[in-house]
Amino acid sequence: MNSSWIELNGEALRHNVRFFSQLVGAHKLCPVLKSNAYGHGLQEIYELLAPLDPQNLGVNSLSEALFLRQLGFTGCLIVFAALPRESLPQAHKASIEYFVTDQESLQHWLASPSKPRIHLKFNTGLNRQGLALDQAPHIAEQCKHFRSQLVGICTHFANVEDVSNHTFTERQLALFGEVRRIFREAGLRVKAHCASSASGLLLPESHLDLLRLGISLYGLWPSPLTKLSYCASNKNGAEALRPVLSWRCPLSLIQTLAAGEFVGYGCTFRASQPMKIALLRVGYFEGYPRLGASQGGSYVLVKGQRCPLLGRISMNMMMVDVSSVAEAKVGSIATLIGSDGNEQLSAEDLGAWAQSINYEIVARLNPDIPRQRSCS
């Protein structure tokens, strides 16, 4: 018996792809499978996507890109990061594109006899990485001799998900528009892209030539405010995205806890009355956040009922109160993320309990947890 497993709903994934394809056009869609497909499983998600014949895919590392090539993907494959100089011949041989994010990376590319196709990333306000805007004319002039290898220019927004006022983003768009003008006037016809999930949902003017679809590919909203903003202007907006991932675990031990007894390290929980408690063999090594039980109010679902977490999360175990579930027994299934009966427990819920976000919850799920794919 597996200590836990992850279920991947293929129909939900396809629904999300269809939704964004209708929004921006299938040819503009670039599903992002970086970081083990946001914790969902790189191979599993690719194999669910493959029948849809995606034209573009994005990843974070050369190793991820090469793995997708091994799995048979022949379309446009972009690494959303700079590559070290020694990796350029391998990327070129495998027809892998990548982001040039700084002057050193640009000089390495210009000097390399093997030139993979590149996208120049400009810094318009995130100030994390990116080429300087005032260098755009000089960079365009440098790249004029390599028109076939320069395929894109891009930037990344700093403040879309968590605000309803998008003035800062509009300023970034205007700055990026100036970069686009410079490259057009230099005679360089390249793809321009800046939108990811939140901007794809909220700012049609950001769609341009490519939408880098990350968290919402998996049916998760970039933030509660993004969901609220989208639903405010779109009828049935809450149904636009369907979560792909569920996480389940069997109850492996059930015992009675007497009044006055404690549960777990630090004796942080003490029973005020006799309780029936169950052991789940999942902890922070598997990816369940240790803070997930620290604030109170957190639970798992068993037989369609909410069962509170008790005490601290251990490395590979947690305890839950199943006193209200008369039929709970060893082997009964607990849902850590997903639906059970009329109840649903989301990655957003777990993120809130852990003082984090849904991105972190799913991305940190242990890659060794078995992933099961379904078509419905």
C-alpha positions in Angstrom: 0.0 0.0 0.0 1.4 3.4 -1.0 1.8 5.8 1.9 0.2 8.4 -0.4 -0.4 9.1 -4.1 -1.3 11.9 -6.4 -4.1 11.7 -8.9 -4.0 13.8 -12.1 -7.2 14.6 -13.9 -6.5 14.6 -17.6 -9.8 16.0 -18.6 -9.3 18.9 -16.2 -5.9 19.6 -17.8 -7.4 19.5 -21.3 -10.2 21.8 -20.2 -7.7 24.4 -19.0 -5.8 24.2 -22.2 -8.9 24.6 -24.3 -10.0 27.6 -22.2 -6.7 29.5 -22.7 -6.5 28.4 -26.4 -9.9 30.1 -26.9 -8.7 33.1 -25.0 -5.5 33.8 -26.9 -5.3 31.2 -29.8 -3.7 27.8 -29.6 -0.7 29.0 -31.6 0.1 31.6 -28.9 -0.1 29.1 -26.0 3.1 28.0 -24.2 2.3 25.6 -21.4 5.0 25.8 -18.7 6.2 22.5 -17.3 9.0 23.8 -15.2 9.9 22.5 -11.7 8.5 19.0 -12.3 5.4 20.6 -13.9 4.7 22.7 -10.8 5.0 19.5 -8.8 2.5 17.6 -10.8 5.0 15.4 -12.6 6.9 16.4 -15.7 6.5 13.1 -17.6 2.9 12.6 -16.5 1.8 16.1 -17.5 3.6 16.0 -20.8 2.0 12.6 -21.7 -1.4 14.1 -20.9 -0.7 17.1 -23.0 0.9 15.3 -26.0 -2.5 14.3 -27.6 -3.3 18.0 -27.8 -0.2 18.5 -30.0 1.1 21.6 -28.2 3.2 23.8 -30.4 5.3 25.3 -27.6 6.4 24.2 -24.1 8.4 26.1 -21.5 10.7 24.8 -18.8 13.3 26.1 -16.3 16.4 24.1 -17.1 18.2 22.4 -19.9 17.8 19.0 -18.2 14.0 19.4 -18.3 14.1 20.4 -21.9 16.3 17.4 -22.9 14.0 15.1 -21.0 11.0 16.4 -23.0 13.0 15.8 -26.2 13.6 12.2 -25.0 9.8 11.8 -24.5 9.3 12.8 -28.1 8.3 16.5 -28.1 9.4 18.0 -31.4 7.8 21.5 -31.1 9.2 24.8 -29.9 10.9 24.2 -26.5 12.0 27.2 -24.4 14.2 27.3 -21.3 13.1 30.3 -19.3 16.6 30.9 -18.0 20.1 31.7 -19.2 22.3 28.7 -20.1 26.0 28.4 -19.2 28.4 28.8 -22.1 29.3 25.1 -22.1 25.7 24.1 -22.6 25.1 26.0 -25.8 26.3 23.3 -28.3 24.0 20.8 -26.6 21.0 23.2 -26.7 21.7 23.9 -30.4 21.9 20.3 -31.3 18.6 19.6 -29.6 16.9 22.7 -31.1 16.2 24.1 -27.6 15.6 27.9 -27.3 16.5 29.8 -24.1 16.4 33.2 -22.5 19.3 35.6 -22.6 18.9 37.6 -19.4 22.2 39.5 -18.9 25.2 41.0 -20.8 27.5 38.1 -20.0 25.1 35.5 -21.4 24.6 37.7 -24.4 28.3 37.9 -25.1 28.7 34.2 -24.6 26.0 33.6 -27.3 27.5 36.2 -29.7 30.9 34.5 -29.4 29.7 30.9 -29.6 30.0 29.1 -33.0 26.9 27.1 -31.9 24.1 29.5 -31.6 20.8 28.1 -30.2 17.7 30.2 -30.9 17.3 32.8 -28.1 14.8 35.2 -26.5 16.2 38.4 -25.1 14.7 39.2 -21.7 14.5 42.8 -20.7 14.1 44.2 -17.2 11.1 46.6 -17.1 10.6 46.7 -13.3 10.8 43.3 -11.7 14.5 43.9 -11.1 15.3 40.3 -10.8 17.1 39.7 -14.0 16.9 41.1 -17.5 18.9 43.2 -20.0 18.9 47.0 -19.4 16.4 49.0 -21.4 18.9 51.6 -22.4 21.0 48.9 -24.1 18.2 47.8 -26.4 19.4 49.8 -29.5 22.9 48.5 -29.2 21.7 44.9 -28.6 19.4 45.1 -31.6 22.3 46.3 -33.7 24.5 43.4 -32.4 21.8 40.8 -33.2 21.1 42.0 -36.7 23.6 39.6 -38.1 21.9 36.6 -36.5 18.3 37.1 -37.5 17.4 33.5 -37.7 18.7 32.7 -34.3 17.0 35.6 -32.5 13.4 34.6 -32.2 12.0 36.5 -29.3 12.1 39.4 -26.9 10.3 39.3 -23.6 9.8 40.7 -20.1 8.1 39.6 -16.9 5.5 41.5 -14.8 6.1 42.3 -11.1 2.7 43.1 -9.8 -0.4 41.6 -11.4 -1.6 38.8 -9.1 -2.0 40.7 -5.9 -3.4 44.1 -6.9 -6.5 45.4 -8.6 -4.7 48.5 -9.7 -2.5 47.6 -12.6 -0.7 51.0 -13.1 2.7 49.5 -12.5 2.0 46.7 -15.0 0.8 49.2 -17.6 4.1 51.1 -17.1 6.0 47.9 -17.7 3.9 47.3 -20.8 4.7 50.7 -22.1 8.5 50.3 -21.5 8.4 46.9 -23.3 6.5 48.5 -26.1 9.5 50.8 -26.6 11.8 47.8 -26.8 9.5 46.3 -29.4 9.6 49.5 -31.4 13.4 49.5 -31.4 13.6 46.0 -32.7 11.0 46.6 -35.4 12.9 49.6 -36.6 16.1 47.6 -36.7 14.3 45.2 -39.0 14.2 42.4 -36.5 10.9 40.5 -36.7 10.7 38.6 -33.4 8.0 37.2 -31.1 7.2 39.5 -28.2 5.8 38.1 -25.0 5.2 39.1 -21.4 2.0 37.5 -20.2 1.7 34.6 -17.8 -1.4 33.2 -16.1 -2.6 36.3 -14.2 -2.0 38.8 -16.9 -3.4 36.3 -19.5 -6.6 36.3 -17.5 -6.9 40.0 -16.6 -5.0 42.0 -19.3 -5.8 41.2 -22.9 -3.4 43.9 -24.1 -0.5 41.8 -22.7 -1.2 38.7 -24.8 1.0 39.8 -27.7 2.6 36.8 -29.5 2.9 34.2 -26.7 1.2 33.4 -23.4 3.5 31.6 -20.9 0.8 29.6 -19.1 2.1 28.4 -15.7 0.0 27.9 -12.6 -3.4 28.1 -14.3 -2.5 25.3 -16.7 -3.0 23.1 -13.6 -6.3 24.7 -12.8 -5.0 26.9 -10.0 -5.7 30.7 -9.7 -2.6 32.9 -9.4 -4.1 34.5 -6.3 -7.5 34.9 -4.7 -7.6 38.5 -6.0 -7.0 37.3 -9.5 -9.9 35.0 -9.2 -12.1 37.7 -7.7 -11.1 40.2 -10.4 -11.8 37.7 -13.2 -15.1 36.6 -11.8 -16.3 40.2 -11.4 -16.2 40.7 -15.1 -16.9 37.2 -16.4 -20.1 35.2 -15.9 -19.4 31.7 -14.6 -15.7 32.9 -14.2 -15.2 30.6 -11.2 -15.7 27.6 -13.4 -13.0 28.8 -15.9 -10.2 26.7 -14.2 -10.4 23.1 -13.1 -7.8 21.8 -10.6 -5.8 18.9 -12.1 -4.2 17.5 -8.9 -5.6 15.5 -5.9 -3.5 14.0 -3.1 -4.7 11.1 -1.1 -3.5 8.8 1.7 -4.9 5.8 3.5 -5.4 5.7 7.2 -2.7 3.4 8.4 -3.5 3.2 12.2 -6.5 4.0 14.3 -6.3 4.3 18.1 -8.2 5.8 21.1 -6.8 8.8 22.8 -7.9 9.3 26.5 -8.9 12.7 27.9 -5.8 14.5 29.0 -3.3 12.7 26.7 -1.1 14.6 24.3 -0.4 14.1 20.6 2.9 14.6 18.8 6.2 16.4 19.4 6.2 19.2 21.9 2.9 18.1 23.4 1.1 20.9 21.5 -2.3 19.2 21.4 -4.0 17.8 24.5 -7.3 15.9 24.3 -10.1 17.4 26.4 -12.2 14.2 25.9 -11.7 10.7 24.6 -11.0 10.7 20.8 -10.6 8.4 17.9 -7.4 9.4 16.1 -5.8 8.1 12.9 -2.2 8.1 11.6 -1.4 9.2 8.1 2.1 8.3 6.8 2.6 11.8 5.2 4.7 14.6 6.5 7.0 17.5 5.5 9.3 15.1 3.6 6.4 14.2 1.3 5.6 17.9 0.9 2.9 18.6 3.5 4.0 21.9 5.1 4.9 21.7 8.8 3.1 25.0 9.3 0.0 23.4 7.9 -1.2 22.4 11.3 0.2 25.2 13.4 -2.6 27.8 13.1 -5.6 25.6 13.9 -8.6 25.0 11.6 -6.6 22.7 9.2 -8.1 19.3 8.3 -8.2 16.4 5.8 -11.3 14.8 4.4 -12.3 11.3 5.3 -15.6 9.8 4.0 -16.6 13.3 3.0 -16.1 14.8 6.4 -13.6 17.3 7.8 -11.1 15.7 10.2 -8.9 18.1 12.1 -5.1 17.8 12.2 -3.7 17.2 15.7 -0.4 18.4 17.0 2.7 19.0 14.9 3.4 17.6 11.4 6.3 15.2 11.6 8.8 14.3 8.8 6.7 11.4 7.5 3.6 11.3 9.7 0.6 13.3 10.9 -2.3 12.6 13.2 -6.0 13.5 12.6 -9.2 13.3 14.6 -11.6 10.9 13.1 -14.0 10.8 16.1 -16.9 12.1 13.9 -16.4 9.4 11.2 -17.9 6.2 12.7 -17.0 4.2 9.6 -13.4 5.3 9.5 -11.0 2.3 9.5 -7.5 1.3 8.6 -7.3 1.7 4.8 -10.0 4.4 4.6 -8.8 7.2 2.3 -8.0 10.6 3.5 -7.9 13.5 1.0 -5.2 16.0 1.6 -5.9 18.0 -1.6 -9.0 17.4 -3.7 -12.7 16.5 -3.4 -14.4 14.0 -1.2 -18.2 13.8 -1.3 -19.6 17.4 -1.1 -16.4 18.7 0.4 -13.4 20.1 -1.4 -9.9 20.9 0.0 -7.8 23.0 -2.3 -4.1 23.8 -2.6 -5.1 27.4 -1.8 -6.6 26.2 1.5 -3.4 24.3 2.5 -1.4 27.3 1.4 -3.4 29.6 3.6 -2.9 27.3 6.6 0.8 27.2 5.9 1.1 31.0 5.5 2.1 30.4 1.9 0.6 30.1 -1.6 -0.7 27.3 -3.8 2.4 27.5 -6.0 4.6 26.4 -3.2 2.3 23.7 -2.0 2.2 21.8 -5.3 5.7 22.6 -6.4 7.1 21.0 -3.2 5.3 17.7 -3.5 7.9 15.0 -3.4 8.7 13.8 -6.9 8.8 10.2 -5.6 5.1 10.2 -4.7 3.3 8.0 -7.3 1.3 10.0 -9.9 -1.8 8.3 -11.3 -3.3 9.7 -14.5 -6.9 9.6 -15.4 -8.8 10.7 -18.5 -11.9 11.9 -16.6 
